[in-house]
Amino acid sequence: MIFEIAHIQIKSATHDAFEAAVAKAVPLFQRARGCQSMRLERSIENGDAYRLVVGWTTLEDHTVHFRGSDDFQAWRGLVGEFFATPPQVEHMNTVVTGF
């Protein structure tokens, strides 16, 4: 599995609305080809910083199939207004699982 990790900085005082928009977007990810999991994490030290962690079967499931879909446009329509800066996205492989 490939993990997409999107580092998201949102505008201050929009936390509740941003989190509600992400919750509304869950079905977009659930029906996406190869999407196995999705979660949103909020920083304790910096309350405007979030990490969206999405598990994909293949890199192309994210970079080609999801990003090229209408559901990706719907995702950006739901959450884009809250971004303080463009999200920084990286893709990761698990190389060690401790326990």
C-alpha positions in Angstrom: 0.0 0.0 0.0 1.1 3.6 -0.8 0.3 6.3 1.7 -0.4 9.8 0.4 0.4 12.3 3.1 -0.9 15.8 2.4 0.5 18.5 4.7 -2.3 21.1 4.9 -2.1 24.5 6.5 -5.6 26.1 6.9 -6.7 29.6 7.6 -7.1 30.4 11.2 -10.6 30.2 12.8 -11.8 27.8 10.1 -11.2 24.5 11.9 -14.8 23.4 12.4 -15.8 24.2 8.9 -12.7 22.6 7.4 -13.2 19.4 9.4 -16.9 19.3 8.5 -15.9 19.6 4.8 -13.4 16.8 5.1 -16.1 14.6 6.7 -18.5 15.4 3.9 -15.8 14.3 1.4 -15.3 10.8 2.9 -17.6 9.2 0.3 -15.5 10.7 -2.5 -12.5 8.7 -1.2 -14.6 5.6 -0.3 -15.6 5.1 -3.9 -12.2 6.0 -5.4 -10.4 3.2 -7.2 -7.8 1.7 -5.0 -8.5 3.8 -1.9 -8.1 1.7 1.2 -8.2 4.2 4.0 -8.5 7.9 4.8 -7.9 9.9 7.9 -7.4 13.5 8.9 -5.0 14.4 11.8 -4.6 17.8 13.5 -1.4 19.0 15.0 -1.4 19.6 18.7 1.4 22.1 18.6 0.1 24.0 15.6 -3.7 23.9 15.5 -3.9 25.2 11.9 -1.8 22.3 10.6 -3.3 19.0 9.4 -2.2 15.8 7.8 -4.5 14.0 5.4 -3.3 10.4 5.2 -4.8 8.3 2.5 -3.9 4.6 1.8 -3.9 3.7 -1.9 -3.3 0.3 -3.6 -1.0 1.9 -6.1 0.6 5.3 -6.7 -1.4 5.6 -9.9 -4.7 5.1 -8.1 -4.0 8.5 -6.5 -2.0 10.4 -9.1 -3.8 9.3 -12.2 -7.2 7.9 -11.4 -8.3 10.0 -8.4 -6.6 13.3 -9.4 -8.1 12.9 -12.9 -11.6 12.3 -11.6 -14.6 14.5 -11.0 -14.5 13.4 -7.4 -11.1 15.1 -7.0 -12.6 18.3 -8.3 -15.4 17.9 -5.8 -12.9 17.3 -3.0 -11.0 20.5 -3.9 -14.3 22.4 -4.1 -15.2 21.3 -0.6 -11.9 22.1 1.1 -9.9 24.4 -1.2 -11.3 27.6 0.3 -9.8 26.7 3.7 -6.2 26.3 2.5 -3.8 29.0 3.7 -1.2 27.7 1.4 -1.2 24.9 -1.3 -1.0 21.5 0.4 2.4 19.7 0.2 1.8 16.1 -0.9 4.2 13.2 -0.7 3.8 9.4 -1.1 5.3 7.0 1.3 5.9 3.2 1.5 6.1 1.5 4.9 9.6 0.0 5.3 9.5 -1.1 8.9 6.5 -2.0 11.1 7.6 -2.2 14.7 4.4 -3.5 16.3 
